[in-house]
Amino acid sequence: MTDRWLSVDEIAEYLGVAKDTIYTWVNAKGMPGHKVGRFWKFKKDDVDSWVRAGGANEA
């Protein structure tokens, strides 16, 4: 199963950033994620596209 939803911990490790950075990006920069209950979940392909489009660049 390669197309599973990733947690905040997993996507932070994948991108090499802190969990706090992920929450900041979700709230301030529109990082693509979905709230499932009280947890954020991410698709790696969506996040990769967002990063390539410059979503993680400092403003």
SENU-494190 format. One record per atom (N, C-alpha, C, CB): atom name; x, z negated, y; residue number from 0. Coordinates in nm, 2 decimals. Last residue first. Glycine has a CB too. Layout:
BEGIN
+------+--------+--------+--------+-----+
| atom |     c1 |     c3 |     c2 |  nr |
+------+--------+--------+--------+-----+
|   CA |      X |      Z |      Y | NUM |
...
+------+--------+--------+--------+-----+
***
This chain:
BEGIN
+------+--------+--------+--------+-----+
| atom |     c1 |     c3 |     c2 |  nr |
+------+--------+--------+--------+-----+
|    N |   0.80 |  -0.26 |   3.36 |  58 |
|   CA |   0.74 |  -0.20 |   3.48 |  58 |
|    C |   0.80 |  -0.24 |   3.60 |  58 |
|   CB |   0.59 |  -0.23 |   3.48 |  58 |
|    N |   0.97 |  -0.18 |   3.06 |  57 |
|   CA |   0.95 |  -0.28 |   3.17 |  57 |
|    C |   0.90 |  -0.21 |   3.29 |  57 |
|   CB |   1.08 |  -0.36 |   3.21 |  57 |
|    N |   0.80 |  -0.03 |   2.79 |  56 |
|   CA |   0.90 |  -0.03 |   2.90 |  56 |
|    C |   0.87 |  -0.13 |   3.00 |  56 |
|   CB |   0.90 |   0.11 |   2.96 |  56 |
|    N |   0.62 |  -0.01 |   2.59 |  55 |
|   CA |   0.69 |  -0.14 |   2.59 |  55 |
|    C |   0.80 |  -0.14 |   2.71 |  55 |
|   CB |   0.76 |  -0.15 |   2.46 |  55 |
|    N |   0.50 |   0.24 |   2.62 |  54 |
|   CA |   0.42 |   0.12 |   2.65 |  54 |
|    C |   0.50 |  -0.01 |   2.66 |  54 |
|   CB |   0.33 |   0.11 |   2.53 |  54 |
|    N |   0.62 |   0.49 |   2.58 |  53 |
|   CA |   0.67 |   0.40 |   2.69 |  53 |
|    C |   0.59 |   0.28 |   2.71 |  53 |
|   CB |   0.67 |   0.48 |   2.81 |  53 |
|    N |   0.55 |   0.63 |   2.36 |  52 |
|   CA |   0.49 |   0.67 |   2.48 |  52 |
|    C |   0.53 |   0.59 |   2.60 |  52 |
|   CB |   0.34 |   0.66 |   2.47 |  52 |
|    N |   0.68 |   0.48 |   2.16 |  51 |
|   CA |   0.73 |   0.61 |   2.20 |  51 |
|    C |   0.68 |   0.66 |   2.33 |  51 |
|   CB |   0.70 |   0.71 |   2.09 |  51 |
|    N |   0.50 |   0.26 |   2.15 |  50 |
|   CA |   0.64 |   0.24 |   2.19 |  50 |
|    C |   0.70 |   0.37 |   2.24 |  50 |
|   CB |   0.72 |   0.18 |   2.08 |  50 |
|    N |   0.27 |   0.39 |   2.05 |  49 |
|   CA |   0.26 |   0.32 |   2.18 |  49 |
|    C |   0.40 |   0.30 |   2.24 |  49 |
|   CB |   0.19 |   0.18 |   2.16 |  49 |
|    N |   0.36 |   0.47 |   1.80 |  48 |
|   CA |   0.32 |   0.57 |   1.90 |  48 |
|    C |   0.32 |   0.51 |   2.04 |  48 |
|   CB |   0.18 |   0.63 |   1.87 |  48 |
|    N |   0.40 |   0.22 |   1.68 |  47 |
|   CA |   0.51 |   0.32 |   1.70 |  47 |
|    C |   0.48 |   0.42 |   1.80 |  47 |
|   CB |   0.54 |   0.39 |   1.56 |  47 |
|    N |   0.14 |   0.12 |   1.68 |  46 |
|   CA |   0.24 |   0.06 |   1.76 |  46 |
|    C |   0.36 |   0.15 |   1.78 |  46 |
|   CB |   0.29 |  -0.07 |   1.69 |  46 |
|    N |   0.02 |   0.30 |   1.49 |  45 |
|   CA |  -0.03 |   0.29 |   1.63 |  45 |
|    C |   0.07 |   0.23 |   1.72 |  45 |
|   CB |  -0.16 |   0.20 |   1.63 |  45 |
|    N |   0.18 |   0.25 |   1.26 |  44 |
|   CA |   0.18 |   0.39 |   1.33 |  44 |
|    C |   0.13 |   0.38 |   1.47 |  44 |
|   CB |   0.09 |   0.48 |   1.24 |  44 |
|    N |   0.12 |  -0.02 |   1.20 |  43 |
|   CA |   0.25 |   0.02 |   1.24 |  43 |
|    C |   0.26 |   0.16 |   1.31 |  43 |
|   CB |   0.34 |   0.02 |   1.12 |  43 |
|    N |  -0.15 |  -0.19 |   1.33 |  42 |
|   CA |  -0.11 |  -0.08 |   1.25 |  42 |
|    C |   0.02 |  -0.03 |   1.30 |  42 |
|   CB |  -0.22 |   0.04 |   1.25 |  42 |
|    N |  -0.21 |  -0.54 |   1.35 |  41 |
|   CA |  -0.16 |  -0.42 |   1.41 |  41 |
|    C |  -0.13 |  -0.32 |   1.30 |  41 |
|   CB |  -0.03 |  -0.45 |   1.48 |  41 |
|    N |  -0.41 |  -0.82 |   1.45 |  40 |
|   CA |  -0.35 |  -0.74 |   1.34 |  40 |
|    C |  -0.32 |  -0.60 |   1.41 |  40 |
|   CB |  -0.46 |  -0.72 |   1.23 |  40 |
|    N |  -0.45 |  -1.16 |   1.55 |  39 |
|   CA |  -0.42 |  -1.02 |   1.59 |  39 |
|    C |  -0.36 |  -0.95 |   1.47 |  39 |
|   CB |  -0.33 |  -1.02 |   1.71 |  39 |
|    N |  -0.71 |  -1.40 |   1.47 |  38 |
|   CA |  -0.57 |  -1.34 |   1.44 |  38 |
|    C |  -0.57 |  -1.20 |   1.50 |  38 |
|   CB |  -0.54 |  -1.34 |   1.30 |  38 |
|    N |  -0.96 |  -1.50 |   1.46 |  37 |
|   CA |  -0.87 |  -1.55 |   1.56 |  37 |
|    C |  -0.73 |  -1.49 |   1.56 |  37 |
|   CB |  -0.86 |  -1.70 |   1.56 |  37 |
|    N |  -1.11 |  -1.21 |   1.36 |  36 |
|   CA |  -1.13 |  -1.36 |   1.37 |  36 |
|    C |  -1.04 |  -1.41 |   1.49 |  36 |
|   CB |  -1.09 |  -1.43 |   1.24 |  36 |
|    N |  -0.89 |  -0.99 |   1.45 |  35 |
|   CA |  -0.97 |  -1.02 |   1.33 |  35 |
|    C |  -0.99 |  -1.17 |   1.32 |  35 |
|   CB |  -0.90 |  -0.96 |   1.20 |  35 |
|    N |  -0.83 |  -0.78 |   1.71 |  34 |
|   CA |  -0.85 |  -0.92 |   1.68 |  34 |
|    C |  -0.94 |  -0.93 |   1.56 |  34 |
|   CB |  -0.91 |  -0.99 |   1.80 |  34 |
|    N |  -0.58 |  -0.53 |   1.70 |  33 |
|   CA |  -0.72 |  -0.56 |   1.68 |  33 |
|    C |  -0.73 |  -0.71 |   1.65 |  33 |
|   CB |  -0.79 |  -0.47 |   1.57 |  33 |
|    N |  -0.38 |  -0.33 |   1.92 |  32 |
|   CA |  -0.40 |  -0.43 |   1.82 |  32 |
|    C |  -0.54 |  -0.46 |   1.81 |  32 |
|   CB |  -0.31 |  -0.56 |   1.84 |  32 |
|    N |  -0.16 |  -0.17 |   2.12 |  31 |
|   CA |  -0.27 |  -0.15 |   2.03 |  31 |
|    C |  -0.27 |  -0.25 |   1.92 |  31 |
|   CB |  -0.27 |  -0.01 |   1.97 |  31 |
|    N |  -0.09 |  -0.31 |   2.44 |  30 |
|   CA |  -0.03 |  -0.28 |   2.30 |  30 |
|    C |  -0.15 |  -0.27 |   2.21 |  30 |
|   CB |   0.07 |  -0.39 |   2.25 |  30 |
|    N |  -0.14 |  -0.35 |   2.71 |  29 |
|   CA |  -0.23 |  -0.27 |   2.63 |  29 |
|    C |  -0.17 |  -0.23 |   2.49 |  29 |
|   CB |  -0.27 |  -0.15 |   2.70 |  29 |
|    N |   0.01 |  -0.52 |   2.87 |  28 |
|   CA |   0.05 |  -0.38 |   2.86 |  28 |
|    C |  -0.03 |  -0.29 |   2.77 |  28 |
|   CB |   0.19 |  -0.37 |   2.82 |  28 |
|    N |  -0.10 |  -0.78 |   2.86 |  27 |
|   CA |  -0.06 |  -0.72 |   2.99 |  27 |
|    C |  -0.03 |  -0.57 |   2.98 |  27 |
|   CB |   0.06 |  -0.79 |   3.04 |  27 |
|    N |  -0.17 |  -0.85 |   2.59 |  26 |
|   CA |  -0.25 |  -0.89 |   2.71 |  26 |
|    C |  -0.22 |  -0.81 |   2.84 |  26 |
|   CB |  -0.24 |  -1.03 |   2.73 |  26 |
|    N |   0.03 |  -0.73 |   2.43 |  25 |
|   CA |  -0.11 |  -0.71 |   2.40 |  25 |
|    C |  -0.20 |  -0.74 |   2.52 |  25 |
|   CB |  -0.16 |  -0.80 |   2.28 |  25 |
|    N |   0.26 |  -0.83 |   2.55 |  24 |
|   CA |   0.24 |  -0.68 |   2.55 |  24 |
|    C |   0.09 |  -0.65 |   2.52 |  24 |
|   CB |   0.32 |  -0.62 |   2.44 |  24 |
|    N |   0.23 |  -1.10 |   2.50 |  23 |
|   CA |   0.24 |  -1.05 |   2.64 |  23 |
|    C |   0.21 |  -0.91 |   2.64 |  23 |
|   CB |   0.38 |  -1.08 |   2.70 |  23 |
|    N |   0.24 |  -1.11 |   2.22 |  22 |
|   CA |   0.12 |  -1.15 |   2.29 |  22 |
|    C |   0.12 |  -1.10 |   2.43 |  22 |
|   CB |   0.11 |  -1.31 |   2.29 |  22 |
|    N |   0.50 |  -1.01 |   2.19 |  21 |
|   CA |   0.39 |  -0.94 |   2.13 |  21 |
|    C |   0.26 |  -0.98 |   2.20 |  21 |
|   CB |   0.38 |  -0.96 |   1.98 |  21 |
|    N |   0.65 |  -1.22 |   2.30 |  20 |
|   CA |   0.65 |  -1.09 |   2.36 |  20 |
|    C |   0.54 |  -1.00 |   2.31 |  20 |
|   CB |   0.79 |  -1.02 |   2.33 |  20 |
|    N |   0.60 |  -1.43 |   2.12 |  19 |
|   CA |   0.55 |  -1.44 |   2.26 |  19 |
|    C |   0.55 |  -1.30 |   2.33 |  19 |
|   CB |   0.63 |  -1.54 |   2.34 |  19 |
|    N |   0.75 |  -1.34 |   1.90 |  18 |
|   CA |   0.61 |  -1.34 |   1.90 |  18 |
|    C |   0.54 |  -1.35 |   2.03 |  18 |
|   CB |   0.56 |  -1.46 |   1.81 |  18 |
|    N |   1.03 |  -1.14 |   2.01 |  17 |
|   CA |   0.97 |  -1.27 |   1.98 |  17 |
|    C |   0.82 |  -1.25 |   1.97 |  17 |
|   CB |   1.00 |  -1.37 |   2.09 |  17 |
|    N |   1.15 |  -0.84 |   1.83 |  16 |
|   CA |   1.12 |  -0.92 |   1.95 |  16 |
|    C |   1.05 |  -1.05 |   1.91 |  16 |
|   CB |   1.03 |  -0.84 |   2.05 |  16 |
|    N |   1.17 |  -0.64 |   1.64 |  15 |
|   CA |   1.29 |  -0.71 |   1.68 |  15 |
|    C |   1.27 |  -0.79 |   1.81 |  15 |
|   CB |   1.41 |  -0.62 |   1.70 |  15 |
|    N |   0.97 |  -0.50 |   1.53 |  14 |
|   CA |   1.02 |  -0.45 |   1.66 |  14 |
|    C |   1.14 |  -0.52 |   1.71 |  14 |
|   CB |   0.91 |  -0.46 |   1.76 |  14 |
|    N |   0.94 |  -0.65 |   1.29 |  13 |
|   CA |   0.96 |  -0.50 |   1.28 |  13 |
|    C |   1.02 |  -0.45 |   1.41 |  13 |
|   CB |   0.83 |  -0.44 |   1.26 |  13 |
|    N |   0.88 |  -0.90 |   1.40 |  12 |
|   CA |   1.01 |  -0.88 |   1.32 |  12 |
|    C |   1.04 |  -0.73 |   1.31 |  12 |
|   CB |   0.99 |  -0.94 |   1.18 |  12 |
|    N |   0.64 |  -0.84 |   1.52 |  11 |
|   CA |   0.75 |  -0.89 |   1.60 |  11 |
|    C |   0.88 |  -0.87 |   1.53 |  11 |
|   CB |   0.73 |  -1.04 |   1.63 |  11 |
|    N |   0.49 |  -0.78 |   1.30 |  10 |
|   CA |   0.51 |  -0.67 |   1.39 |  10 |
|    C |   0.63 |  -0.71 |   1.49 |  10 |
|   CB |   0.39 |  -0.64 |   1.47 |  10 |
|    N |   0.49 |  -1.03 |   1.16 |   9 |
|   CA |   0.54 |  -0.91 |   1.10 |   9 |
|    C |   0.58 |  -0.80 |   1.20 |   9 |
|   CB |   0.45 |  -0.85 |   0.99 |   9 |
|    N |   0.36 |  -1.20 |   1.34 |   8 |
|   CA |   0.49 |  -1.23 |   1.29 |   8 |
|    C |   0.56 |  -1.10 |   1.24 |   8 |
|   CB |   0.49 |  -1.34 |   1.18 |   8 |
|    N |   0.11 |  -1.07 |   1.37 |   7 |
|   CA |   0.20 |  -1.09 |   1.48 |   7 |
|    C |   0.34 |  -1.11 |   1.44 |   7 |
|   CB |   0.15 |  -1.20 |   1.57 |   7 |
|    N |   0.06 |  -0.86 |   1.07 |   6 |
|   CA |   0.04 |  -0.98 |   1.15 |   6 |
|    C |   0.13 |  -0.98 |   1.27 |   6 |
|   CB |   0.06 |  -1.11 |   1.07 |   6 |
|    N |  -0.06 |  -0.54 |   0.99 |   5 |
|   CA |   0.05 |  -0.63 |   1.01 |   5 |
|    C |   0.01 |  -0.75 |   1.10 |   5 |
|   CB |   0.18 |  -0.56 |   1.06 |   5 |
|    N |  -0.25 |  -0.36 |   0.75 |   4 |
|   CA |  -0.25 |  -0.43 |   0.88 |   4 |
|    C |  -0.14 |  -0.53 |   0.88 |   4 |
|   CB |  -0.39 |  -0.49 |   0.91 |   4 |
|    N |  -0.10 |  -0.10 |   0.56 |   3 |
|   CA |  -0.18 |  -0.22 |   0.57 |   3 |
|    C |  -0.16 |  -0.27 |   0.71 |   3 |
|   CB |  -0.13 |  -0.33 |   0.47 |   3 |
|    N |   0.00 |   0.14 |   0.43 |   2 |
|   CA |  -0.08 |   0.15 |   0.56 |   2 |
|    C |  -0.16 |   0.02 |   0.58 |   2 |
|   CB |  -0.17 |   0.27 |   0.56 |   2 |
|    N |   0.11 |   0.12 |   0.18 |   1 |
|   CA |   0.20 |   0.13 |   0.30 |   1 |
|    C |   0.13 |   0.12 |   0.43 |   1 |
|   CB |   0.28 |   0.25 |   0.29 |   1 |
|    N |   0.09 |   0.00 |  -0.12 |   0 |
|   CA |   0.00 |   0.00 |   0.00 |   0 |
|    C |   0.09 |   0.00 |   0.12 |   0 |
|   CB |  -0.10 |  -0.12 |   0.00 |   0 |
+------+--------+--------+--------+-----+
***
